[in-house]
């Protein structure tokens, strides 16, 4: 499938067939997220795949949306809140990979660059890490379409209850739940603003 076709045909799917997802398909989704770009190559996004009946049943108390735990699989998309401590290492990796050749970044010392990142307050840092996770989520949802699967980006869940339900370490924070499965509905295209409503200006 062409990328533009996947973008145009993607819908939030809230009804799934009772059909298991091949393991290699789930791995393909995770790999799509893994390949997503991230600021300074921090790669803060982590995943928990929830497949078993027992594990999905635990989500009943975490979200008021039945299609979440009824889906054949749910991906809990998380951020490693300590990823920023690896900033210097990740920055050096980019320099060694010649990512900054012919740009001013090639002449910046890694320690100086990291000082600016660490100057962020906690709220700003969490938002920054979550933004990186959002990019990975978009990669996953589009790859799902390519594989004939559907997904829905869910944020209506209790983070603390979900964290406890999946026994997640404290250093990780759940950004979203992605129920995944074969669509059992064909939603109509969603209304979108016209181009002249989103384009502010060309300069």
GIGIZI-V695386 format. One record per residue. PHI is phi in whole degrees, 0 to 359 (999 if undefined). OMEGA is omega in whole degrees, 0 to 359 (NA if undefined). D_CENTER is the distance of its C-alpha to the mean C-alpha in whole Angstrom. Layout:
PHI:OMEGA:D_CENTER  PHI:OMEGA:D_CENTER
This chain:
999:176:21  290:182:21  303:182:18  298:178:20  295:179:21  296:179:17  298:183:16  287:184:19  265:181:19  295:175:16  225:170:16  284:182:15  260:182:16  239:175:18  215:186:21  239:174:20  287:178:23  279:184:24  228:182:23  292:181:22  260:178:19  305:182:20  303:181:19  292:176:19  291:178:16  298:178:14  296:177:14  297:179:14  296:180:10  296:180:9  292:177:11  298:177:10  293:180:6  298:182:9  277:182:11  295:177:9  290:176:11  212:181:11  302:181:14  57:181:17  59:182:15  297:180:14  50:184:11  276:187:10  277:178:7  230:186:8  224:169:9  236:179:11  265:184:13  250:186:15  240:187:18  294:178:21  302:181:23  297:182:24  292:180:20  292:179:19  298:179:23  294:181:22  281:180:19  304:182:22  273:186:23  256:182:19  218:178:18  279:185:21  260:184:19  302:184:21  294:178:19  294:182:16  279:177:19  278:179:20  295:179:18  300:179:19  209:176:15  228:175:12  257:173:9  274:181:9  269:186:6  236:170:8  242:172:9  275:185:12  292:179:15  259:183:17  300:182:15  298:179:17  291:178:20  263:186:20  305:183:20  296:179:23  298:180:23  296:181:20  296:179:22  297:178:25  299:179:23  296:179:22  296:180:25  293:178:27  272:179:25  61:180:27  289:186:23  252:182:26  304:179:29  67:173:31  229:179:29  302:181:30  298:181:27  293:182:29  258:181:32  273:177:30  288:183:30  303:182:27  296:179:28  294:180:29  295:184:26  290:178:24  303:180:27  294:180:25  294:183:22  285:177:23  284:178:25  296:174:22  282:187:23  299:181:20  296:180:19  296:180:18  294:179:17  298:179:14  296:180:13  295:179:13  294:179:11  294:177:8  298:177:9  296:178:8  295:180:4  297:178:4  297:179:6  296:179:4  300:180:3  297:176:6  300:182:7  295:183:7  295:179:9  286:177:11  294:178:12  300:178:13  301:181:15  299:181:17  266:180:17  82:180:19  257:175:16  237:180:15  207:176:12  213:180:11  281:185:9  249:175:11  238:179:12  270:179:15  204:178:16  274:186:18  298:183:16  291:178:19  296:181:20  293:179:17  300:179:17  290:182:20  297:181:20  257:176:17  54:185:20  266:178:17  300:184:18  300:184:19  284:179:17  255:177:14  234:180:12  279:180:10  267:183:8  200:171:7  251:179:9  239:172:9  294:185:12  232:176:13  177:176:17  281:184:19  300:174:20  244:177:23  201:177:23  233:182:24  298:177:22  289:177:24  304:180:23  279:177:22  293:179:24  231:176:23  298:177:24  286:182:27  303:182:26  289:177:29  268:181:27  255:179:24  274:182:26  286:179:28  190:169:30  243:185:31  233:NA:33
